Amino acid sequence: MDIKEYFARISYQGSHNKPDLATMSDIFQHHIQAVPFENLSIHCGESIELNLEATYNKIVRKKRGGWCMENNYLLSWVLKTLGYDVTLLGSKVYVPELDAYPDEMDHLLLQVELDGKSYIVDGGFGMAYQLWQPMELISGTDQPQTPGVFRFQEESGTWYLEKVKRKQWVLNPSTSTSQNVEDEVCRRIYLFTLQPRDIEEFRGCNAHLQTAPDSLFVTKSICSLQTADGVRALVGWKLTEIKYNYRDNMDLVEIRILADEEIEKTLKEKFNITLDKKLVPVNTSRLSLF
């Protein structure tokens, strides 16, 4: 594994001699715009391995993406290699349709200690709730980013991440999500504690999420990528492209339903992904990703 090969993969040409916030933010921004959040392996008959070298080979050499346990595990290696103080954390992702958090942790994120401050780095959430910059770990303070306003709320040692949503201007509303989801003003994203985790603690989660019949990742084929001014996502056959803050604190949303024969070309042109095996698109869950 070679840090320069990783930098080439994300088209990063900046400095990396000093492990400061500006460098970490720049690398992070390049990562989320180059490496998709995706679970396509599950729908190509492949397994997702929780192994750093396998993840490196998949994302860096094969130019694929990955889910949280791949993206953030790789990012932890990158940041540690550059001299950052990195800790793995586990979180539970909020399910709006159930208005609940799961019993077991199902998301991996990173905590970075830097110049006496603590930051959350999460390059593996994807869709419209993907952070665009590391967030300082402080409670109750709005932290505006291009996708919207994020903030942490801390209660008795448990931290909650939430995002204030903008209005959406949907060009073709007949293909859009349910109205109650669109009317949300603030979306809870996940909760976590600062208990350090070892990658071995995620093995059960990694296996469960790609095999359980009710897992979101089994019931939906997902590929999303952050762009210079928004995000694009292919979920099943639905291609959604969002331009953030298009006008008057409003996001522009465009949705298209693709035919089977358009899937492969779209993955290549929109996400720079070429799969080794045939993808079988799936979108049977009613859970909303936006």
N, C-alpha and C positions, 0 to 999 in steps of 0.2 A: 504494500500500500504506500502510495507516494502522494504527499500533500500537493506537489506541483501538478500531478495528473488530476487531482480533485479540482484545483483552481482552474485548469483548462476546461474541465467539464462544466463549471458554472460561469465560465468566461470572466473570471476575476483576475485583474491585472494590477491591483492596488498593492500597497505596502502590507507586509505582515510581520515586520520585525518587532513591533511594539504591541503587546497585548492590551490595547485600550478599547474604550467603548466605541469610538468611531470605526476602528478596524472591524470589530465584531459585528457592528450594525451593517457595515458595507458587505461583508462576506455573507451575512444572513440574508440581506436583500437579494444578492446574486443567487443564492441557493434557492429561495422560494420562487424566483422567476425562471429558473433553469430546470429544477427537479420537481416533477409533478407529485401531487399527493394522489396515490392510486392503489387499487386493490385488484388489478386486472389479472394477476397471477392466479387468484382463486377461480376466475372464470375462464382460465386457459388450461385448467387441469394441472397447475403447478402449485407447489406448497411454498409458503413464505417462511424462510428460515430466520431464526433469531441468532445470527452469526455475523460478526462484524466483517469478516473477509468476504463472505457470501454477499452481504449487503453492499460492500464496496464494489465488488465485481458487477453486481446487478445495476447499481445506480451510476457508478463512474465509468465503467468499461462498456456496459451494454446500453448506457444512456436511457435507463428506465427510471421510474419513480418508485415510491414506496409509501407505506403508511407510517404512523407515528413511531413505531418501534424500529423502523428502518431509518427514516429521515433523521430523527433525533439521536439515535444511537450513532449514526455516522457523524452528525454534527458534534456530538460529544467527543469523538475521536479527533475531529478537526481542531476543535477549540483547545483540547488538552495538548495536542501536538504543538500548538502555537503558544502554549504557556498559560492558558486560562485555568482558573480554579472552578471545576465543573462538578456538579452533583446531580445524579439522576433522581427524579421525583415521580411519584405515581398519582394519577388523578382519576376522577369519576366524571364521565361526560353526561351532562344534563339531557334528558329526553323530554322535549316540550310536550309531545302528545300524551305523555304519562304524567307530566309535571313532577318528575322525580329523578333522582340520581340512582345509578345501579348500586347493588350491595358490594360488588368487588371493583377494584380499580381496573380501568380499561383503556388508559391513555398514559403514555410516557412523555415527560417534558423535562427540561433542564433548568437548573438553578446555577447561576454564575456569580461568584463573589469577585468584585472588582473595585478597587480604590475605596474600600470601606462601605460599599453599597452592594445590595443584592439585586440581581436581575433574573427575570424569567425569560428563557429563550425557548421558543416552541415553533419549529419549522415543520411540524407534522400534523397540523390540524386540517389544512386545506379549505376549500370552498370559500364562502364569504366571511368566515370567522377566523381566518388565518391572520395572525399578527404579522405586521410588516416590519416592525422593529422590536428589539428586546424591550421588555417592560420593567421599570423599576418596581421592586416589591414594596409598595407602600399602599396602605389601606385608605379607601375613600377619596382618592384623588383622580380626577379625569386625566387620561393620557391620550390625547387626540392623535390618530394616525390616519393615513389616507383611506383605509376601509371604513373608518368611523371612530367613535370615541370608546376606548376600552378603559376599564377600571377594575381594581381589586377591592373586595370587601373582606375584612378579616373578622371572624367571630370565634372566640375561645380556641384559637390555634388552627382553625380551619379557614382556608382562603378560598374565596369565590371569584372567578373571573366572569365579567359580563361585558356586553357590547351594546351601546346605544345605537339604534338603527336609524338610518335615513328613510325618507319616503322613497318609493320606487315608481318610476315611470316605465310601465311594461308596454312594449310596442305591440305585442300580440297577446292580450290577456287571456284569451281562450285556452292557451296552453300553460297557464301559470299555476302557481301553487294555491292552496286553499286560502280563502280570505282572512281567516282568523290568524294565520301565520303572518300574512302580510301586514296586518294591523298592529303587530307587536311594536312597542316602542323600545323595549330593552330586552335583550335575550341573555339569559344565563347560559354560560358555555360549559364550565366545569368547576369542580371543587377539588382542592388538594391540601395536603399538609406538607410540612417541611421535613418530614422523616426521610432520611437518605435511603435510597433503594439500590439494590444490586440488579444487574440485568437478568440474573437467574430468576428473580421474582416475577418476571413478565412472561416466563415460558408458558405457564398455564393460560394466561390471557391471550397470548399469541396463537396458541392452538385453538382455544375456544372460539375466538372471533372469526376464524376461517373455516370452522366446521359446524357450529351450532345452527340449527335450522332457522332460529329467530334472530340471528346476528344480522345487523344492518349490512355488514360486508358480504354476507352470503346472499341476501335478498336484493342487493343492488351492486351493479358493476359501476365503479366510480373512477373518474380521472379528472383532476382539477389542477389548474396552473395559474399562478398569479402573473399578471401582465404589467406593463409599465403604468397603466392607469386603471386597472380593475382586475377581474378574474374571469376565467372561462372554465366550464365544467361539462363533462359528458357523463351523464348518469343514465344507464341503460341506453336508450336511443335519443334521449333528450339532451340537446346541446344548449347550454345557457351561457350567455356572455353579458357581463356586467361592467359598465363604465362608472367608476365611482365619482360622486359629486359632479355629475354632468351639468347640472344647473340648479340653482336655488336650493342647495342642500338636498338634492335628489339624485338617486342613482338611476342610470338608464339600463334597462333589462331587455335583452332580446333572446327569444327562445325559438328553437327550431327542432322539429322531430325528424330524425334521420332515417333513411332507408338502410337496410342491412348492408347493401353494397357501398354505402358512404362511410361506414364506420372506420374501416382500415385507413382510408385516405385522410379522414378527419383526424385520427390519432397522429398520423405522420405530420400533417400540415399545421395543426393547431397545438399539438403537444410534443412534437418531435419524438414520438414513440413508434418503434417498429417491434412488433411482437414475434417471438419464435413460434408460437402456437396459435391456433385459431381461437379468437375471442367469441364467447357466447354471451351477448349482452343480457343483463337481467335488471328488472326494476319492478319488483313485486311488493315491496314494502311501502306503506303509506307514510312512513316517517319522513319529515321534511328536512332537507339539508340546507335550506336557505331561510 
